[in-house]
Amino acid sequence: MKKIVLTGGGTAGHVTPNIALIPSLLKAGYEIAYIGSYDGIEKKLISDFDIPYTGISTGKFRRYLDVKNLTDPFRVIKGFGEARKFLKQYKPDVVFSKGGFVSVPVVRAAASLGISCIIHESDMTPGLANKLCIPVATKVCCNFPETLKTLPTGKAVLTGSPIREELAKGNKLAGLDLCGFTANKPVILVMGGSLGAANVNKAVREALPGLLEDFQIVHLCGKDKVDNLLLNTPGYKQFEYIKSELKDLFAMTDVVISRAGANAICELLALKKPNILIPLPASSSRGDQILNAKSFEAQGFSIVIDEDDLTKELLVKKVHELYDSRQTYRETMTKSGQMDSIQSILQLINEAAK
């Protein structure tokens, strides 16, 4: 039996593509192990699967002044040693990394042992963690054609992002029952990412009076970001985070308001859900979500609102505009020529494992 180690974490976006690969890897005869941080979100998400999980020490790579910048390098060095020890014992044929700061010591340790590493970059431009991994990677998978220009020739492969197959198998009635919604009023799904999006949450809640006249709203607002004062608002349902029931929420949803994380928007494209994207501003990110959103807007998949311009009035206006044109957006998404990402990546994994 071939062995593979999956790694990636920090946010759900660095984990869910790995989860999407698991059924196909098992079917192909792989024994799977996962390396993540001690207590990151990846540990919680992988716990739903019968896969051995190993936690290692991690440090975050920050672009701003912070006292932790002095101590985190030592945590990364410790993580490198822990990952190398595990890999020597487990002896995988290949490592697949979805990125995030936890992946750096794992990929670097694997490369030091001569183990082939395939990494995946979801955003238009590589993040810092993947930049540190690319030099030792066998192949680098990416989502956007524009990204190929930023990656080493011979390593870059346009694969798209692995999408969980079960997301397309939801039950609309189950979603309506979960939220206590009716079937005769359209539904908006608000997604701020696994960590939540405070400014998006605030704008949506301020816009509730205008939106609830015509829509029901299910709001995935992030850990500890539920507004208890709004718990009994008719037509408005909040969740910190949703796991297996997400497919049912998608099944009942007509339009989506979302951040512009690459994995999230690729899921929206695969499910053909008309959407409004509110990317993280450049002031609080490296600008990757802005590039992702602009690409989707240019291709006719999304309406984009800059966070700096976000008001309750503008949000209500754009939601109605999107809903009225929803069929046009669906037709454009249908013509997008979505790639079979899972099979493309599985082929690269099989080649590397040889």
C-alpha positions, 0 to 999 in steps of 0.5 A, spaced: 500 500 500 502 506 498 502 512 503 501 519 503 502 525 508 497 530 507 498 537 511 495 544 511 492 548 516 491 555 520 484 556 516 479 551 513 481 553 506 488 550 507 484 543 510 478 542 505 481 541 499 485 535 503 478 533 505 476 533 498 482 528 496 481 523 501 475 519 498 479 518 491 486 517 495 483 511 499 479 508 492 486 509 489 489 504 495 493 510 499 494 509 506 493 516 509 496 520 515 495 528 516 500 533 520 497 539 522 498 544 528 497 541 535 490 545 536 489 548 529 482 548 526 485 542 521 485 538 527 478 539 529 476 538 521 480 531 520 477 528 526 471 526 522 475 522 518 479 515 520 485 518 519 491 518 524 493 525 526 500 528 528 501 535 531 507 539 531 510 545 533 508 551 528 510 559 528 506 564 524 510 568 518 508 575 519 509 581 515 508 586 521 512 587 527 510 583 533 514 580 539 512 573 536 517 574 530 522 573 535 520 566 538 516 563 532 522 561 528 524 557 534 517 553 534 518 552 526 525 549 527 522 545 533 516 543 528 521 541 523 524 536 527 518 533 529 515 532 522 522 529 520 522 524 526 514 522 524 516 522 516 522 517 518 518 513 521 512 513 517 516 513 510 510 516 506 511 515 498 509 522 497 507 529 501 501 533 499 501 540 502 495 545 501 499 551 505 498 555 511 504 556 516 504 549 518 506 546 512 513 549 511 516 545 516 513 539 514 514 540 506 522 542 508 522 536 512 520 531 507 524 534 502 530 533 506 529 526 506 528 525 499 520 525 499 517 528 493 512 533 495 506 536 491 503 543 493 497 547 492 497 554 491 489 557 491 490 564 490 492 568 484 499 569 487 503 564 492 503 566 499 509 566 504 508 559 506 508 556 499 514 561 497 518 557 502 516 551 500 516 552 492 523 551 491 523 544 494 517 542 491 516 536 485 510 540 482 506 546 484 498 546 483 494 552 482 487 555 480 488 561 476 491 561 469 495 568 471 498 564 477 502 560 472 507 566 470 509 566 477 511 559 478 517 556 476 517 553 469 516 545 469 513 545 476 507 549 475 500 545 473 493 548 472 489 543 476 484 548 479 482 546 486 479 540 489 472 540 491 468 536 496 463 532 492 458 531 497 457 539 497 453 538 490 449 532 494 445 537 499 437 536 500 434 543 500 428 541 505 433 539 510 437 545 509 430 549 510 428 545 516 435 546 519 434 554 519 426 554 520 425 557 513 419 557 508 420 554 501 416 560 498 422 566 499 429 566 496 435 564 501 441 568 502 447 564 504 453 569 508 460 566 509 465 570 512 470 564 512 472 559 518 474 565 522 469 569 520 469 576 517 467 582 522 466 587 517 462 583 513 458 581 519 456 588 521 454 590 514 449 584 513 446 585 520 445 593 519 442 591 512 437 586 515 431 590 515 432 591 508 434 584 506 429 580 510 423 584 506 425 579 500 430 574 503 431 569 508 438 569 511 443 564 513 449 567 516 456 563 517 459 568 522 465 565 525 467 562 532 464 567 537 461 571 532 454 570 533 449 576 535 445 573 541 441 579 540 438 577 533 437 570 535 430 570 535 429 574 528 424 571 524 428 569 517 435 570 520 439 564 522 446 564 525 451 559 525 458 559 528 461 554 523 457 548 519 460 542 517 456 536 514 450 540 513 453 545 509 451 541 503 444 542 505 445 550 506 448 550 499 442 546 496 437 551 499 441 557 497 439 562 491 445 567 492 451 568 496 455 573 500 462 571 501 469 573 502 474 571 496 478 566 499 480 562 493 477 555 495 470 558 497 469 562 491 471 555 487 466 552 491 461 557 489 463 556 481 463 549 481 456 549 485 454 555 480 451 559 486 451 567 484 455 571 489 457 577 491 464 577 493 467 582 499 475 581 499 479 582 505 482 589 504 489 590 502 490 594 509 489 587 512 492 582 507 497 581 502 491 583 497 490 576 494 483 576 495 482 582 491 486 579 485 481 573 486 475 577 486 477 581 480 478 575 476 471 572 478 468 579 476 472 579 470 469 572 468 462 574 469 462 569 475 461 575 481 459 582 483 465 585 487 464 590 493 470 593 496 470 593 503 471 600 504 465 602 500 461 597 504 454 600 506 448 597 508 444 601 502 449 598 497 449 591 500 441 591 499 442 594 492 447 589 490 443 583 493 437 585 489 441 586 482 444 579 483 438 576 485 434 579 479 440 577 474 441 570 477 440 566 471 445 570 467 450 568 472 449 561 473 449 560 465 456 564 465 458 559 470 456 553 467 460 555 461 466 556 465 469 549 463 471 547 470 476 542 471 476 535 474 481 538 479 481 531 483 483 527 478 488 532 475 491 532 482 491 524 483 495 523 477 500 528 479 500 524 486 501 517 483 507 520 478 510 522 484 509 516 488 513 512 483 
